[in-house]
Amino acid sequence: MIVWTNKVSIKHGSSRVNPRQIGQVTMSKAEERVIVVGAGPVGLVATTLLAEAGIPVTLVEISTDLPRDLRASTFHPPTLDMLERFGVVPDMISQGLICPTWQFRDREHGVVATFELGLLSGDTNHPYRLQCEQWRLSEMLFARLQRMADVEVRFGVRALGVTQSADHATVEIEAADGSRESLKGRFVVGSDGLKSAVRSAIGVEMEGQTIPEIFLTLSTTYDYREAMPDLSNISYISDPKEWFVLIRTKSLWRVLIPSDPTMSDADITDPVRMEARLQNIVPRSVPYEVRHKTAYRVHERVASAYVSGRVLLAGDAAHVNNPLGGMGLNGGIHDAFNLAEKLIAVFRGEADLASLSRYERQRRKVALDVVQQTTLRNRSILNSTDPAVRLAYQNDLRQTVADPVRHKDYVLRTSMIQSLRDLKSVA
């Protein structure tokens, strides 16, 4: 059983953990566990799926509490279908915002194409995008884990390295006080982000490119529908001088703007400069109220391998991309479901170790052929400055929306439903 405690300070093994959340894997099962590194949504989904199947799990997180990353907030239809099994979707909907359409717009001429996700009503239980901050899902999954057996969660500890043998893999962890401990299990799942210690330990490279711009994301209380009454909750606005993205959440609007990569984060997020950029989008007689801001460099990279013996990668540890399409978080959650299904089969004796290589073939294909290509195309459309090229892009989008078959095919692909269907043929 898990033993949860609210004591002020606890020493567990040789590593200090957050006193709010403590679990324990029974000693008899300790070496039969899966060690998951990284307690973002991907790591939490994988942990929950494995624990539901009766597999002992130790979840390791470098932060002292659940990460509250504000970058990702878009959940696509098939992701919501997957998450239904946890019973969290109604709460996500109540805390989020349903978005039945999304748009490409031209800054001067307005709407270019509005895509209708209602066309997917026969293909999903959720024919819409849901805007709900990813940390909300993390909180819901963590609450679920607290009621489950043979789950151990370690906060405030850093993964230093991974070694493996034919039968087991071992993660060495270090606490804030410098104490170290070795965690041994049958498998290790690295869901610890772009700078993954797990990926580094197995010598896997992240292949791809770094996008020239730095993305500035601002959250403001201003309702952009006052200036653009026909604005969808998710809109990509093309402009030859400066494109931007507007995304509405339940309480705020998020604005994403590309920024000069030669500038420092401090310069990019300077209040005077941010105000000027917001005024450039929609001039107002009063200053904007900014609730949150962040500047980050964006990559288009995919790991050269997702599987190395008993060590497996998922989420941002395996692939990262720009946010223009909302596919990073969703792709990571799809990784977790695919990987957990195959690990469970191995634990139950229904498949051998070699079967895990299919996880790599399937999910790496999606990252390269779907996620990367979609986000790069979106960026290309928004970045274009040549009038003829811009017109061609926009005419193609208009023709796509006007044709019912092309329209549905487009939203099947951009909602990630088609990529999941295509994986069935990947042996």
C-alpha positions in Angstrom: 0.0 0.0 0.0 1.0 3.6 -0.4 1.6 5.4 2.8 0.9 9.1 2.4 2.0 11.5 5.1 1.7 15.2 6.0 4.7 15.4 8.3 6.9 18.5 8.0 10.1 16.7 7.1 10.7 13.1 6.1 13.9 11.2 5.1 13.1 8.5 2.7 16.0 6.2 2.0 18.9 8.6 1.4 17.0 11.2 -0.5 14.8 14.0 0.8 11.4 14.1 -0.7 8.6 16.7 -0.7 6.6 16.2 2.6 3.3 16.8 0.8 3.5 13.7 -1.3 5.2 10.5 -0.2 4.7 6.9 -1.5 6.4 3.6 -1.0 6.9 0.6 -3.2 7.1 -2.6 -1.2 10.6 -4.1 -0.9 9.6 -7.3 -2.5 8.5 -5.5 -5.6 11.3 -2.8 -5.7 13.4 -4.4 -8.4 10.3 -5.3 -10.5 9.2 -1.7 -10.8 9.4 0.8 -13.7 11.3 4.0 -12.8 9.8 7.1 -14.5 12.0 10.2 -14.6 10.1 13.4 -15.0 6.7 14.3 -13.4 5.2 16.4 -16.2 2.0 15.3 -17.9 3.8 12.6 -20.0 5.5 11.0 -17.0 2.3 11.2 -14.9 0.2 9.6 -17.7 2.8 6.7 -18.0 3.0 6.2 -14.3 -0.8 6.1 -13.9 -1.3 3.6 -16.8 1.4 1.3 -15.4 0.1 1.5 -11.8 -3.5 0.8 -13.0 -2.1 -2.4 -14.5 -0.6 -3.4 -11.1 3.0 -2.6 -12.1 5.1 -0.9 -9.3 6.4 2.5 -10.3 8.8 5.0 -8.9 8.4 8.5 -10.3 11.3 10.8 -9.9 11.1 14.6 -10.3 13.8 17.3 -10.0 11.4 20.0 -8.9 10.2 20.1 -5.3 6.6 19.9 -6.4 4.6 19.3 -9.6 5.9 21.5 -12.4 3.5 24.2 -13.4 4.6 24.8 -17.0 2.4 27.4 -18.6 3.5 26.9 -22.2 1.1 24.1 -23.3 -2.6 24.3 -22.9 -4.1 22.7 -26.1 -5.6 19.3 -25.9 -6.6 17.7 -29.2 -9.7 15.4 -29.6 -8.0 12.0 -29.5 -6.0 13.0 -26.5 -9.2 13.8 -24.6 -10.5 10.4 -25.8 -7.5 8.7 -24.3 -7.7 10.6 -21.0 -11.4 9.6 -20.5 -10.2 6.4 -18.9 -8.9 8.4 -15.9 -12.1 10.2 -15.3 -10.5 13.6 -15.5 -12.0 15.0 -18.7 -15.1 16.5 -17.2 -13.0 18.4 -14.7 -10.7 19.5 -17.5 -13.7 20.8 -19.4 -15.0 22.7 -16.4 -11.7 24.3 -15.8 -10.9 24.9 -19.4 -12.5 26.3 -22.6 -14.0 24.3 -25.5 -12.8 25.6 -28.9 -14.9 24.1 -31.8 -13.1 26.1 -34.4 -9.6 27.6 -35.2 -8.5 30.1 -37.7 -5.8 31.2 -40.1 -6.1 35.0 -40.5 -4.4 37.8 -42.4 -3.6 40.8 -40.3 -4.8 43.2 -42.9 -7.7 41.3 -44.5 -9.0 39.2 -41.6 -10.2 35.6 -41.8 -8.6 33.4 -44.4 -9.9 30.0 -43.3 -11.9 28.8 -40.3 -11.6 25.1 -39.6 -14.6 23.3 -38.1 -13.8 20.5 -35.7 -17.4 19.6 -35.5 -16.7 17.7 -38.8 -15.1 15.1 -36.5 -18.2 14.3 -34.5 -18.3 10.7 -35.9 -14.6 10.2 -35.3 -14.2 11.3 -31.6 -16.1 11.9 -28.5 -14.6 15.4 -28.3 -14.9 17.2 -31.7 -13.1 20.3 -30.5 -9.8 21.5 -29.0 -9.8 22.1 -25.3 -7.8 25.0 -23.8 -6.7 23.8 -20.3 -3.3 24.5 -18.8 -1.3 21.3 -18.7 -0.6 21.6 -14.9 -4.3 21.1 -14.3 -4.1 17.7 -15.8 -1.0 17.0 -13.7 -2.7 17.9 -10.5 -5.7 15.6 -11.4 -3.4 12.6 -12.2 -1.4 13.1 -9.1 -4.5 13.1 -7.0 -5.4 9.8 -8.6 -1.9 8.3 -8.0 -2.3 9.0 -4.3 -5.1 6.4 -4.1 -3.1 3.7 -5.9 -0.9 0.9 -4.5 2.8 0.3 -5.2 3.5 3.9 -6.4 6.4 5.9 -5.0 6.9 9.6 -5.9 10.2 11.4 -5.2 10.3 15.2 -5.5 13.4 17.3 -5.3 15.8 14.6 -6.6 17.9 14.8 -9.7 18.7 11.8 -12.0 22.4 11.7 -12.5 22.8 8.7 -14.8 21.4 5.4 -16.0 23.1 2.0 -16.3 21.6 -1.3 -17.4 22.1 -5.0 -17.6 20.3 -7.7 -19.5 17.6 -7.9 -16.8 17.5 -4.5 -15.1 18.2 -0.7 -15.4 19.4 1.5 -12.6 19.0 5.2 -12.1 21.3 7.1 -9.7 19.6 10.0 -8.0 20.9 12.9 -5.9 18.9 14.9 -3.4 19.3 18.5 -2.6 21.5 17.7 0.4 23.9 15.8 -1.9 23.0 12.3 -0.7 22.8 9.7 -3.5 20.9 6.5 -4.0 20.5 3.9 -6.8 17.1 2.9 -7.9 16.9 -0.4 -9.6 14.0 -1.6 -11.8 13.1 -3.6 -14.8 12.8 -0.5 -17.0 13.5 3.2 -17.0 11.3 5.7 -18.8 12.8 9.1 -19.5 10.2 11.8 -19.7 12.5 14.5 -18.4 12.4 17.0 -21.1 14.7 18.5 -23.7 17.7 18.4 -21.4 16.9 14.8 -20.5 19.5 13.2 -18.2 18.2 9.8 -19.2 18.7 10.4 -22.9 22.2 11.8 -22.3 23.1 8.7 -20.2 22.3 6.3 -23.1 24.1 8.5 -25.7 21.1 9.3 -27.9 21.3 12.5 -29.9 18.5 15.0 -30.6 18.6 15.5 -34.4 17.2 18.5 -36.0 17.4 22.3 -35.8 16.9 25.3 -33.6 14.4 27.8 -34.9 16.0 31.3 -35.3 13.3 33.2 -33.4 12.8 33.3 -29.7 9.1 33.0 -28.9 7.6 35.5 -26.4 4.4 34.4 -24.8 2.2 36.8 -22.9 -1.0 36.3 -21.0 -3.3 39.3 -20.8 -6.8 40.1 -19.5 -7.7 42.0 -22.7 -10.4 40.3 -24.8 -9.2 40.5 -28.4 -12.7 39.9 -29.7 -13.4 43.5 -28.9 -11.2 44.5 -31.8 -11.9 41.3 -33.9 -15.5 40.2 -33.4 -15.1 37.2 -35.8 -12.0 35.9 -33.9 -11.8 32.2 -33.1 -10.5 31.2 -29.7 -7.4 29.8 -31.5 -6.1 32.0 -34.3 -2.9 32.2 -36.3 -2.4 35.7 -37.7 -0.1 36.1 -40.7 1.6 39.3 -41.5 4.7 40.0 -43.7 6.2 42.2 -40.9 5.3 40.3 -37.7 3.0 37.4 -37.3 1.5 36.4 -34.0 -0.9 33.8 -32.4 -3.9 34.5 -30.2 -5.2 31.7 -27.9 -8.0 32.2 -25.5 -8.2 30.3 -22.2 -11.0 30.5 -19.7 -9.8 33.6 -18.0 -7.0 35.1 -20.2 -5.8 35.5 -23.8 -2.3 34.2 -24.6 -0.3 36.0 -27.2 2.7 34.4 -28.9 5.1 36.7 -30.9 8.4 35.8 -32.5 11.3 37.8 -31.2 14.8 38.8 -32.2 17.2 35.9 -31.2 20.1 38.3 -30.6 18.2 39.9 -27.7 18.4 38.7 -24.1 15.4 37.3 -22.3 15.5 40.3 -20.0 15.3 42.7 -23.0 12.5 40.7 -24.7 10.4 40.7 -21.5 11.1 44.3 -20.7 7.7 45.8 -19.7 8.1 48.8 -21.9 9.0 46.8 -24.9 6.2 44.2 -24.2 3.7 47.0 -23.9 4.8 48.4 -27.3 4.5 45.1 -29.0 1.0 44.5 -27.6 -0.1 48.0 -28.6 1.3 47.2 -32.1 -1.2 44.3 -32.4 -4.2 46.2 -31.1 -3.7 49.9 -30.1 -5.5 50.9 -26.9 -5.7 54.1 -24.9 -4.9 52.2 -21.7 -2.0 49.8 -20.9 -2.3 46.1 -21.2 -2.5 44.0 -18.0 0.0 41.2 -18.4 -0.5 38.3 -15.9 2.3 36.1 -17.2 5.3 36.3 -19.6 8.0 34.0 -20.8 10.6 34.0 -23.6 11.9 30.7 -24.8 14.0 29.3 -27.7 12.2 26.7 -29.9 13.6 23.6 -31.4 12.5 21.1 -34.0 14.3 18.0 -32.9 13.7 14.2 -32.7 15.8 11.7 -30.8 17.8 9.3 -33.0 16.4 6.4 -30.9 13.5 6.1 -28.4 14.6 2.7 -27.1 17.9 1.5 -25.8 17.6 -1.9 -24.1 15.6 -1.3 -21.0 15.7 2.5 -21.2 12.9 4.2 -23.1 12.2 7.9 -24.0 8.9 9.7 -24.3 7.6 13.3 -24.6 10.1 16.2 -24.8 12.9 13.8 -24.0 12.2 12.2 -27.4 10.9 15.0 -29.5 10.5 18.8 -29.3 8.9 21.2 -31.8 7.5 24.7 -32.1 4.1 25.3 -30.6 2.3 26.2 -33.8 -0.3 23.5 -33.8 -0.4 22.4 -30.2 1.1 19.0 -31.0 4.0 18.7 -28.5 2.0 18.0 -25.4 -0.4 15.8 -27.2 2.3 13.8 -29.0 3.9 13.2 -25.6 0.7 11.9 -24.1 0.2 9.6 -27.1 3.8 8.4 -26.5 2.9 7.5 -22.9 -0.2 5.5 -23.9 1.6 3.6 -26.7 4.6 2.9 -24.5 2.6 1.8 -21.4 0.5 -0.6 -23.5 3.7 -2.3 -24.7 5.4 -2.4 -21.3 2.3 -3.9 -19.7 2.3 -6.7 -22.3 6.0 -7.4 -21.5 5.3 -7.5 -17.7 2.4 -9.9 -18.3 4.5 -12.2 -20.4 2.4 -11.5 -23.5 5.3 -10.0 -25.4 9.1 -10.0 -25.3 11.6 -7.2 -24.9 12.1 -6.9 -28.7 8.4 -5.9 -29.0 9.3 -2.5 -27.5 11.1 -1.5 -30.7 7.7 -1.1 -32.3 7.0 1.7 -29.9 10.0 3.5 -31.4 9.1 2.8 -35.0 5.5 4.1 -34.4 6.0 7.1 -32.3 9.2 8.3 -34.0 7.4 8.2 -37.3 4.7 10.4 -36.0 7.2 12.9 -34.7 9.1 13.1 -38.0 6.2 12.8 -40.5 3.3 14.5 -38.7 4.3 16.7 -35.8 7.4 18.2 -37.3 6.0 18.7 -40.8 2.8 20.3 -39.5 4.5 22.7 -37.2 7.1 23.6 -39.8 4.4 24.2 -42.4 2.4 26.4 -40.0 5.5 28.5 -39.3 6.2 28.7 -43.0 2.8 30.1 -43.7 3.1 32.7 -40.9 6.6 33.7 -41.8 6.2 34.2 -45.5 6.8 37.7 -46.7 6.6 37.2 -50.5 3.1 38.4 -51.7 2.8 35.7 -54.3 3.7 33.0 -51.8 1.4 34.4 -49.2 -1.5 34.5 -51.6 -0.9 30.9 -52.7 -0.8 29.7 -49.1 -4.0 31.5 -48.4 -5.8 30.4 -51.5 -4.9 26.8 -50.7 -6.4 27.2 -47.2 -9.6 28.8 -48.6 -10.0 26.0 -51.1 -9.4 23.4 -48.4 -12.2 24.8 -46.2 -14.6 25.1 -49.2 -14.2 21.4 -50.1 -16.0 19.2 -47.5 -13.7 16.2 -48.2 -10.5 18.2 -48.0 -11.8 20.1 -45.0 -12.4 17.0 -43.0 -9.2 15.4 -44.1 -7.3 18.5 -43.0 -8.9 18.5 -39.5 -8.4 14.7 -39.2 -4.7 15.3 -39.7 -4.2 18.5 -37.7 -6.2 17.0 -34.8 -3.8 14.0 -34.8 -6.5 11.5 -35.3 -5.1 10.4 -38.7 -1.6 9.8 -37.3 -3.0 7.4 -34.7 -4.9 5.5 -37.4 -1.8 5.3 -39.6 0.3 3.8 -36.8 -1.7 0.6 -36.9 0.1 -0.4 -40.2 3.6 0.2 -38.7 4.9 -3.2 -37.9 
